[in-house]
Amino acid sequence: MAFITPGTIETIRTLKDGSISFNISTQELSSESAVRLMELRNKAIIVALSEKGFSEEAIKEIDKVKVGLPKKPEKTPSQRLRAVLYLLWQQDNRGMDKEQHYNHFMEGIIEHYKNKLD
């Protein structure tokens, strides 16, 4: 279900990643409209702006837009292992800084698998 209301763009700013952030103020909303707007908070949505409404052609283009948040790139196995070792270091650092802790455990993992070789 779409949420449609008149509004005014109040502020526009560019972000470090090249995207743009803007704030829109609505006119006074009914309770039902306010609830619907709140339900959309933190959800991926389609944004279509127009001063005079949308033509049938524009509506067809809007309907083609795919909604979804950008996917986070998956971590490599080595990045995942480093993250796990970091969490282990946070729980019990054994008096080592995080790099010493990482190197200590990586050496242990390497030795473990070297010993399994013929």
N, CA, C and O atoms as a GROMACS GRO file, in nm:
protein
  472
    1MET      N    1   0.085  -0.118   0.000
    1MET     CA    2   0.000   0.000   0.000
    1MET      C    3   0.089   0.124   0.000
    1MET      O    4   0.180   0.135   0.082
    2ALA      N    5   0.064   0.214  -0.090
    2ALA     CA    6   0.144   0.336  -0.103
    2ALA      C    7   0.102   0.439   0.000
    2ALA      O    8  -0.012   0.444   0.045
    3PHE      N    9   0.198   0.522   0.036
    3PHE     CA   10   0.171   0.637   0.122
    3PHE      C   11   0.194   0.760   0.036
    3PHE      O   12   0.305   0.782  -0.012
    4ILE      N   13   0.091   0.839   0.016
    4ILE     CA   14   0.101   0.957  -0.069
    4ILE      C   15   0.052   1.077   0.008
    4ILE      O   16  -0.057   1.076   0.065
    5THR      N   17   0.134   1.184   0.010
    5THR     CA   18   0.097   1.307   0.079
    5THR      C   19   0.172   1.424   0.017
    5THR      O   20   0.283   1.406  -0.032
    6PRO      N   21   0.113   1.542   0.019
    6PRO     CA   22   0.189   1.660  -0.023
    6PRO      C   23   0.299   1.689   0.079
    6PRO      O   24   0.283   1.660   0.197
    7GLY      N   25   0.409   1.745   0.033
    7GLY     CA   26   0.518   1.778   0.124
    7GLY      C   27   0.611   1.881   0.064
    7GLY      O   28   0.595   1.922  -0.051
    8THR      N   29   0.707   1.922   0.143
    8THR     CA   30   0.806   2.020   0.102
    8THR      C   31   0.944   1.967   0.137
    8THR      O   32   0.966   1.920   0.249
    9ILE      N   33   1.037   1.974   0.041
    9ILE     CA   34   1.175   1.935   0.071
    9ILE      C   35   1.236   2.049   0.152
    9ILE      O   36   1.244   2.162   0.106
   10GLU      N   37   1.279   2.018   0.274
   10GLU     CA   38   1.331   2.118   0.366
   10GLU      C   39   1.483   2.133   0.356
   10GLU      O   40   1.534   2.244   0.344
   11THR      N   41   1.556   2.021   0.359
   11THR     CA   42   1.702   2.027   0.353
   11THR      C   43   1.754   1.921   0.258
   11THR      O   44   1.692   1.815   0.241
   12ILE      N   45   1.867   1.950   0.196
   12ILE     CA   46   1.935   1.856   0.107
   12ILE      C   47   2.083   1.863   0.141
   12ILE      O   48   2.138   1.972   0.157
   13ARG      N   49   2.147   1.746   0.152
   13ARG     CA   50   2.292   1.745   0.174
   13ARG      C   51   2.353   1.623   0.108
   13ARG      O   52   2.288   1.518   0.095
   14THR      N   53   2.476   1.637   0.065
   14THR     CA   54   2.548   1.525   0.006
   14THR      C   55   2.622   1.450   0.115
   14THR      O   56   2.667   1.509   0.214
   15LEU      N   57   2.635   1.319   0.097
   15LEU     CA   58   2.703   1.235   0.194
   15LEU      C   59   2.837   1.188   0.138
   15LEU      O   60   2.861   1.196   0.018
   16LYS      N   61   2.924   1.139   0.227
   16LYS     CA   62   3.059   1.097   0.188
   16LYS      C   63   3.058   0.993   0.077
   16LYS      O   64   3.145   0.992  -0.009
   17ASP      N   65   2.959   0.904   0.079
   17ASP     CA   66   2.957   0.796  -0.019
   17ASP      C   67   2.898   0.839  -0.154
   17ASP      O   68   2.883   0.757  -0.244
   18GLY      N   69   2.866   0.968  -0.168
   18GLY     CA   70   2.813   1.019  -0.294
   18GLY      C   71   2.661   1.020  -0.300
   18GLY      O   72   2.604   1.073  -0.395
   19SER      N   73   2.595   0.963  -0.202
   19SER     CA   74   2.449   0.966  -0.201
   19SER      C   75   2.402   1.101  -0.147
   19SER      O   76   2.483   1.183  -0.103
   20ILE      N   77   2.274   1.123  -0.151
   20ILE     CA   78   2.215   1.249  -0.107
   20ILE      C   79   2.110   1.220  -0.001
   20ILE      O   80   2.030   1.128  -0.015
   21SER      N   81   2.111   1.299   0.104
   21SER     CA   82   2.011   1.290   0.210
   21SER      C   83   1.923   1.413   0.201
   21SER      O   84   1.972   1.525   0.184
   22PHE      N   85   1.792   1.392   0.212
   22PHE     CA   86   1.702   1.507   0.214
   22PHE      C   87   1.588   1.482   0.310
   22PHE      O   88   1.546   1.368   0.331
   23ASN      N   89   1.538   1.590   0.368
   23ASN     CA   90   1.427   1.583   0.463
   23ASN      C   91   1.303   1.643   0.399
   23ASN      O   92   1.308   1.746   0.333
   24ILE      N   93   1.193   1.576   0.419
   24ILE     CA   94   1.065   1.622   0.366
   24ILE      C   95   0.970   1.648   0.482
   24ILE      O   96   0.954   1.563   0.570
   25SER      N   97   0.908   1.763   0.482
   25SER     CA   98   0.804   1.794   0.581
   25SER      C   99   0.670   1.777   0.512
   25SER      O  100   0.650   1.826   0.400
   26THR      N  101   0.577   1.709   0.578
   26THR     CA  102   0.443   1.691   0.522
   26THR      C  103   0.352   1.801   0.575
   26THR      O  104   0.388   1.877   0.666
   27GLN      N  105   0.236   1.808   0.518
   27GLN     CA  106   0.132   1.890   0.578
   27GLN      C  107   0.079   1.811   0.696
   27GLN      O  108   0.123   1.698   0.719
   28GLU      N  109  -0.014   1.866   0.772
   28GLU     CA  110  -0.069   1.791   0.884
   28GLU      C  111  -0.129   1.661   0.832
   28GLU      O  112  -0.196   1.658   0.729
   29LEU      N  113  -0.104   1.554   0.908
   29LEU     CA  114  -0.151   1.422   0.867
   29LEU      C  115  -0.263   1.372   0.957
   29LEU      O  116  -0.269   1.406   1.076
   30SER      N  117  -0.350   1.293   0.900
   30SER     CA  118  -0.451   1.226   0.983
   30SER      C  119  -0.379   1.120   1.067
   30SER      O  120  -0.265   1.084   1.038
   31SER      N  121  -0.445   1.072   1.168
   31SER     CA  122  -0.386   0.968   1.252
   31SER      C  123  -0.349   0.844   1.170
   31SER      O  124  -0.243   0.786   1.189
   32GLU      N  125  -0.439   0.805   1.079
   32GLU     CA  126  -0.414   0.687   0.996
   32GLU      C  127  -0.292   0.708   0.907
   32GLU      O  128  -0.210   0.617   0.892
   33SER      N  129  -0.280   0.826   0.847
   33SER     CA  130  -0.166   0.855   0.761
   33SER      C  131  -0.036   0.860   0.841
   33SER      O  132   0.068   0.812   0.794
   34ALA      N  133  -0.041   0.916   0.959
   34ALA     CA  134   0.078   0.922   1.044
   34ALA      C  135   0.124   0.781   1.082
   34ALA      O  136   0.243   0.753   1.082
   35VAL      N  137   0.029   0.694   1.114
   35VAL     CA  138   0.064   0.556   1.148
   35VAL      C  139   0.126   0.487   1.027
   35VAL      O  140   0.227   0.418   1.040
   36ARG      N  141   0.067   0.505   0.910
   36ARG     CA  142   0.120   0.442   0.787
   36ARG      C  143   0.262   0.492   0.760
   36ARG      O  144   0.349   0.413   0.723
   37LEU      N  145   0.286   0.621   0.778
   37LEU     CA  146   0.419   0.676   0.758
   37LEU      C  147   0.518   0.615   0.856
   37LEU      O  148   0.629   0.578   0.818
   38MET      N  149   0.478   0.604   0.981
   38MET     CA  150   0.566   0.544   1.082
   38MET      C  151   0.598   0.398   1.051
   38MET      O  152   0.708   0.351   1.081
   39GLU      N  153   0.504   0.327   0.991
   39GLU     CA  154   0.528   0.187   0.955
   39GLU      C  155   0.637   0.174   0.848
   39GLU      O  156   0.698   0.068   0.836
   40LEU      N  157   0.660   0.279   0.773
   40LEU     CA  158   0.762   0.276   0.668
   40LEU      C  159   0.902   0.310   0.718
   40LEU      O  160   0.999   0.300   0.644
   41ARG      N  161   0.911   0.350   0.844
   41ARG     CA  162   1.040   0.390   0.901
   41ARG      C  163   1.140   0.276   0.892
   41ARG      O  164   1.109   0.162   0.926
   42ASN      N  165   1.261   0.308   0.846
   42ASN     CA  166   1.373   0.214   0.833
   42ASN      C  167   1.347   0.102   0.732
   42ASN      O  168   1.411  -0.003   0.740
   43LYS      N  169   1.257   0.123   0.640
   43LYS     CA  170   1.231   0.024   0.536
   43LYS      C  171   1.280   0.079   0.402
   43LYS      O  172   1.283   0.201   0.381
   44ALA      N  173   1.319  -0.010   0.314
   44ALA     CA  174   1.356   0.030   0.179
   44ALA      C  175   1.228   0.070   0.107
   44ALA      O  176   1.131  -0.006   0.106
   45ILE      N  177   1.227   0.187   0.046
   45ILE     CA  178   1.107   0.239  -0.021
   45ILE      C  179   1.144   0.294  -0.158
   45ILE      O  180   1.262   0.312  -0.188
   46ILE      N  181   1.045   0.321  -0.237
   46ILE     CA  182   1.062   0.392  -0.363
   46ILE      C  183   1.029   0.537  -0.338
   46ILE      O  184   0.927   0.568  -0.276
   47VAL      N  185   1.114   0.626  -0.384
   47VAL     CA  186   1.087   0.769  -0.368
   47VAL      C  187   1.062   0.827  -0.508
   47VAL      O  188   1.146   0.816  -0.597
   48ALA      N  189   0.947   0.888  -0.525
   48ALA     CA  190   0.912   0.954  -0.651
   48ALA      C  191   0.865   1.095  -0.616
   48ALA      O  192   0.772   1.111  -0.536
   49LEU      N  193   0.928   1.195  -0.674
   49LEU     CA  194   0.894   1.333  -0.642
   49LEU      C  195   0.842   1.405  -0.766
   49LEU      O  196   0.895   1.387  -0.876
   50SER      N  197   0.740   1.486  -0.748
   50SER     CA  198   0.684   1.562  -0.860
   50SER      C  199   0.612   1.684  -0.805
   50SER      O  200   0.553   1.678  -0.697
   51GLU      N  201   0.616   1.793  -0.878
   51GLU     CA  202   0.541   1.912  -0.838
   51GLU      C  203   0.394   1.902  -0.877
   51GLU      O  204   0.308   1.962  -0.812
   52LYS      N  205   0.365   1.825  -0.983
   52LYS     CA  206   0.228   1.828  -1.037
   52LYS      C  207   0.164   1.691  -1.051
   52LYS      O  208   0.065   1.679  -1.124
   53GLY      N  209   0.214   1.590  -0.986
   53GLY     CA  210   0.157   1.456  -1.001
   53GLY      C  211   0.232   1.377  -1.106
   53GLY      O  212   0.334   1.423  -1.158
   54PHE      N  213   0.182   1.257  -1.136
   54PHE     CA  214   0.254   1.166  -1.225
   54PHE      C  215   0.168   1.125  -1.343
   54PHE      O  216   0.050   1.095  -1.328
   55SER      N  217   0.229   1.125  -1.461
   55SER     CA  218   0.161   1.078  -1.582
   55SER      C  219   0.154   0.926  -1.578
   55SER      O  220   0.223   0.862  -1.498
   56GLU      N  221   0.071   0.869  -1.664
   56GLU     CA  222   0.062   0.723  -1.674
   56GLU      C  223   0.197   0.664  -1.708
   56GLU      O  224   0.235   0.559  -1.655
   57GLU      N  225   0.271   0.730  -1.795
   57GLU     CA  226   0.404   0.683  -1.835
   57GLU      C  227   0.500   0.683  -1.714
   57GLU      O  228   0.576   0.588  -1.696
   58ALA      N  229   0.495   0.787  -1.634
   58ALA     CA  230   0.580   0.795  -1.514
   58ALA      C  231   0.543   0.686  -1.415
   58ALA      O  232   0.631   0.626  -1.353
   59ILE      N  233   0.415   0.660  -1.399
   59ILE     CA  234   0.370   0.555  -1.306
   59ILE      C  235   0.421   0.419  -1.351
   59ILE      O  236   0.459   0.336  -1.268
   60LYS      N  237   0.423   0.394  -1.483
   60LYS     CA  238   0.476   0.267  -1.534
   60LYS      C  239   0.625   0.255  -1.501
   60LYS      O  240   0.672   0.147  -1.466
   61GLU      N  241   0.699   0.365  -1.512
   61GLU     CA  242   0.841   0.365  -1.478
   61GLU      C  243   0.861   0.341  -1.328
   61GLU      O  244   0.952   0.268  -1.289
   62ILE      N  245   0.778   0.403  -1.246
   62ILE     CA  246   0.787   0.383  -1.101
   62ILE      C  247   0.763   0.237  -1.067
   62ILE      O  248   0.832   0.180  -0.982
   63ASP      N  249   0.665   0.176  -1.133
   63ASP     CA  250   0.633   0.035  -1.106
   63ASP      C  251   0.747  -0.059  -1.141
   63ASP      O  252   0.752  -0.171  -1.091
   64LYS      N  253   0.840  -0.017  -1.227
   64LYS     CA  254   0.953  -0.100  -1.267
   64LYS      C  255   1.067  -0.096  -1.164
   64LYS      O  256   1.157  -0.181  -1.168
   65VAL      N  257   1.064   0.001  -1.074
   65VAL     CA  258   1.174   0.017  -0.978
   65VAL      C  259   1.175  -0.099  -0.880
   65VAL      O  260   1.071  -0.134  -0.823
   66LYS      N  261   1.291  -0.158  -0.861
   66LYS     CA  262   1.308  -0.267  -0.765
   66LYS      C  263   1.347  -0.206  -0.631
   66LYS      O  264   1.435  -0.120  -0.624
   67VAL      N  265   1.282  -0.251  -0.524
   67VAL     CA  266   1.307  -0.199  -0.391
   67VAL      C  267   1.395  -0.297  -0.315
   67VAL      O  268   1.374  -0.418  -0.320
   68GLY      N  269   1.491  -0.245  -0.246
   68GLY     CA  270   1.576  -0.326  -0.161
   68GLY      C  271   1.696  -0.248  -0.116
   68GLY      O  272   1.747  -0.162  -0.188
   69LEU      N  273   1.741  -0.277   0.002
   69LEU     CA  274   1.861  -0.213   0.053
   69LEU      C  275   1.981  -0.276  -0.015
   69LEU      O  276   1.979  -0.395  -0.048
   70PRO      N  277   2.086  -0.198  -0.037
   70PRO     CA  278   2.205  -0.257  -0.097
   70PRO      C  279   2.259  -0.369  -0.007
   70PRO      O  280   2.261  -0.356   0.116
   71LYS      N  281   2.302  -0.476  -0.069
   71LYS     CA  282   2.354  -0.588   0.009
   71LYS      C  283   2.494  -0.554   0.056
   71LYS      O  284   2.575  -0.496  -0.017
   72LYS      N  285   2.522  -0.593   0.180
   72LYS     CA  286   2.657  -0.577   0.231
   72LYS      C  287   2.743  -0.680   0.162
   72LYS      O  288   2.703  -0.796   0.146
   73PRO      N  289   2.863  -0.640   0.120
   73PRO     CA  290   2.950  -0.740   0.058
   73PRO      C  291   2.983  -0.849   0.161
   73PRO      O  292   3.008  -0.820   0.278
   74GLU      N  293   2.983  -0.972   0.114
   74GLU     CA  294   3.013  -1.082   0.206
   74GLU      C  295   3.160  -1.079   0.242
   74GLU      O  296   3.245  -1.045   0.160
   75LYS      N  297   3.189  -1.114   0.366
   75LYS     CA  298   3.327  -1.120   0.410
   75LYS      C  299   3.394  -1.244   0.353
   75LYS      O  300   3.330  -1.348   0.334
   76THR      N  301   3.523  -1.231   0.327
   76THR     CA  302   3.601  -1.346   0.285
   76THR      C  303   3.620  -1.437   0.407
   76THR      O  304   3.602  -1.392   0.520
   77PRO      N  305   3.655  -1.563   0.386
   77PRO     CA  306   3.679  -1.651   0.500
   77PRO      C  307   3.788  -1.595   0.593
   77PRO      O  308   3.776  -1.608   0.715
   78SER      N  309   3.892  -1.534   0.539
   78SER     CA  310   3.997  -1.480   0.626
   78SER      C  311   3.946  -1.361   0.707
   78SER      O  312   3.985  -1.343   0.822
   79GLN      N  313   3.858  -1.279   0.648
   79GLN     CA  314   3.799  -1.168   0.723
   79GLN      C  315   3.709  -1.221   0.834
   79GLN      O  316   3.706  -1.165   0.944
   80ARG      N  317   3.636  -1.327   0.806
   80ARG     CA  318   3.549  -1.387   0.908
   80ARG      C  319   3.632  -1.443   1.023
   80ARG      O  320   3.598  -1.424   1.140
   81LEU      N  321   3.743  -1.513   0.989
   81LEU     CA  322   3.828  -1.568   1.093
   81LEU      C  323   3.888  -1.456   1.177
   81LEU      O  324   3.893  -1.467   1.300
   82ARG      N  325   3.935  -1.349   1.114
   82ARG     CA  326   3.991  -1.236   1.188
   82ARG      C  327   3.886  -1.178   1.283
   82ARG      O  328   3.917  -1.146   1.397
   83ALA      N  329   3.762  -1.165   1.236
   83ALA     CA  330   3.655  -1.110   1.320
   83ALA      C  331   3.628  -1.200   1.441
   83ALA      O  332   3.606  -1.150   1.551
   84VAL      N  333   3.629  -1.330   1.420
   84VAL     CA  334   3.607  -1.424   1.531
   84VAL      C  335   3.722  -1.415   1.630
   84VAL      O  336   3.699  -1.413   1.751
   85LEU      N  337   3.845  -1.409   1.581
   85LEU     CA  338   3.960  -1.398   1.671
   85LEU      C  339   3.959  -1.266   1.747
   85LEU      O  340   4.002  -1.259   1.862
   86TYR      N  341   3.909  -1.161   1.683
   86TYR     CA  342   3.896  -1.032   1.752
   86TYR      C  343   3.796  -1.042   1.868
   86TYR      O  344   3.822  -0.992   1.977
   87LEU      N  345   3.683  -1.107   1.843
   87LEU     CA  346   3.584  -1.125   1.950
   87LEU      C  347   3.641  -1.210   2.063
   87LEU      O  348   3.616  -1.183   2.181
   88LEU      N  349   3.719  -1.313   2.027
   88LEU     CA  350   3.785  -1.395   2.128
   88LEU      C  351   3.883  -1.309   2.210
   88LEU      O  352   3.890  -1.322   2.332
   89TRP      N  353   3.958  -1.223   2.143
   89TRP     CA  354   4.052  -1.132   2.210
   89TRP      C  355   3.978  -1.039   2.306
   89TRP      O  356   4.026  -1.012   2.416
   90GLN      N  357   3.860  -0.990   2.265
   90GLN     CA  358   3.782  -0.903   2.353
   90GLN      C  359   3.740  -0.975   2.480
   90GLN      O  360   3.736  -0.916   2.588
   91GLN      N  361   3.709  -1.104   2.468
   91GLN     CA  362   3.665  -1.180   2.585
   91GLN      C  363   3.781  -1.218   2.677
   91GLN      O  364   3.766  -1.217   2.799
   92ASP      N  365   3.898  -1.250   2.617
   92ASP     CA  366   4.014  -1.289   2.698
   92ASP      C  367   4.139  -1.261   2.616
   92ASP      O  368   4.179  -1.342   2.533
   93ASN      N  369   4.200  -1.146   2.640
   93ASN     CA  370   4.314  -1.106   2.557
   93ASN      C  371   4.447  -1.165   2.603
   93ASN      O  372   4.549  -1.148   2.536
   94ARG      N  373   4.448  -1.234   2.715
   94ARG     CA  374   4.567  -1.302   2.767
   94ARG      C  375   4.687  -1.206   2.777
   94ARG      O  376   4.802  -1.247   2.761
   95GLY      N  377   4.658  -1.080   2.802
   95GLY     CA  378   4.764  -0.981   2.818
   95GLY      C  379   4.829  -0.938   2.687
   95GLY      O  380   4.934  -0.872   2.689
   96MET      N  381   4.769  -0.973   2.574
   96MET     CA  382   4.826  -0.939   2.443
   96MET      C  383   4.744  -0.828   2.379
   96MET      O  384   4.625  -0.813   2.407
   97ASP      N  385   4.809  -0.750   2.291
   97ASP     CA  386   4.730  -0.658   2.211
   97ASP      C  387   4.662  -0.740   2.101
   97ASP      O  388   4.693  -0.857   2.084
   98LYS      N  389   4.572  -0.678   2.028
   98LYS     CA  390   4.492  -0.758   1.934
   98LYS      C  391   4.574  -0.820   1.822
   98LYS      O  392   4.542  -0.930   1.777
   99GLU      N  393   4.681  -0.753   1.775
   99GLU     CA  394   4.765  -0.810   1.670
   99GLU      C  395   4.846  -0.928   1.722
   99GLU      O  396   4.859  -1.030   1.653
  100GLN      N  397   4.900  -0.915   1.843
  100GLN     CA  398   4.974  -1.027   1.902
  100GLN      C  399   4.881  -1.147   1.920
  100GLN      O  400   4.917  -1.261   1.892
  101HIS      N  401   4.760  -1.119   1.968
  101HIS     CA  402   4.660  -1.225   1.988
  101HIS      C  403   4.627  -1.293   1.855
  101HIS      O  404   4.624  -1.416   1.848
  102TYR      N  405   4.604  -1.214   1.752
  102TYR     CA  406   4.572  -1.268   1.619
  102TYR      C  407   4.687  -1.356   1.569
  102TYR      O  408   4.665  -1.469   1.525
  103ASN      N  409   4.809  -1.304   1.578
  103ASN     CA  410   4.925  -1.380   1.529
  103ASN      C  411   4.945  -1.508   1.609
  103ASN      O  412   4.978  -1.612   1.552
  104HIS      N  413   4.926  -1.503   1.739
  104HIS     CA  414   4.939  -1.621   1.825
  104HIS      C  415   4.841  -1.731   1.782
  104HIS      O  416   4.879  -1.846   1.765
  105PHE      N  417   4.715  -1.695   1.764
  105PHE     CA  418   4.615  -1.795   1.727
  105PHE      C  419   4.632  -1.842   1.584
  105PHE      O  420   4.610  -1.960   1.554
  106MET      N  421   4.671  -1.754   1.494
  106MET     CA  422   4.695  -1.795   1.355
  106MET      C  423   4.810  -1.895   1.350
  106MET      O  424   4.804  -1.994   1.277
  107GLU      N  425   4.915  -1.869   1.427
  107GLU     CA  426   5.028  -1.962   1.432
  107GLU      C  427   4.982  -2.098   1.484
  107GLU      O  428   5.023  -2.202   1.433
  108GLY      N  429   4.896  -2.097   1.587
  108GLY     CA  430   4.842  -2.222   1.641
  108GLY      C  431   4.762  -2.298   1.537
  108GLY      O  432   4.773  -2.420   1.526
  109ILE      N  433   4.680  -2.227   1.460
  109ILE     CA  434   4.599  -2.291   1.354
  109ILE      C  435   4.691  -2.350   1.247
  109ILE      O  436   4.671  -2.463   1.202
  110ILE      N  437   4.791  -2.273   1.206
  110ILE     CA  438   4.884  -2.319   1.103
  110ILE      C  439   4.959  -2.444   1.150
  110ILE      O  440   4.968  -2.542   1.076
  111GLU      N  441   5.010  -2.441   1.272
  111GLU     CA  442   5.084  -2.557   1.326
  111GLU      C  443   4.993  -2.679   1.336
  111GLU      O  444   5.036  -2.790   1.305
  112HIS      N  445   4.869  -2.658   1.378
  112HIS     CA  446   4.773  -2.769   1.388
  112HIS      C  447   4.761  -2.841   1.254
  112HIS      O  448   4.767  -2.964   1.249
  113TYR      N  449   4.743  -2.767   1.146
  113TYR     CA  450   4.724  -2.829   1.015
  113TYR      C  451   4.854  -2.876   0.953
  113TYR      O  452   4.854  -2.972   0.876
  114LYS      N  453   4.966  -2.812   0.984
  114LYS     CA  454   5.096  -2.862   0.937
  114LYS      C  455   5.124  -3.000   0.995
  114LYS      O  456   5.180  -3.086   0.927
  115ASN      N  457   5.086  -3.020   1.122
  115ASN     CA  458   5.108  -3.149   1.188
  115ASN      C  459   5.024  -3.260   1.127
  115ASN      O  460   5.055  -3.377   1.145
  116LYS      N  461   4.919  -3.227   1.056
  116LYS     CA  462   4.834  -3.327   0.992
  116LYS      C  463   4.889  -3.370   0.856
  116LYS      O  464   4.842  -3.468   0.798
  117LEU      N  465   4.989  -3.297   0.806
  117LEU     CA  466   5.048  -3.331   0.677
  117LEU      C  467   5.140  -3.452   0.691
  117LEU      O  468   5.194  -3.478   0.798
  118ASP      N  469   5.156  -3.526   0.584
  118ASP     CA  470   5.245  -3.644   0.586
  118ASP      C  471   5.388  -3.604   0.611
  118ASP      O  472   5.476  -3.690   0.616
   0.00000   0.00000   0.00000
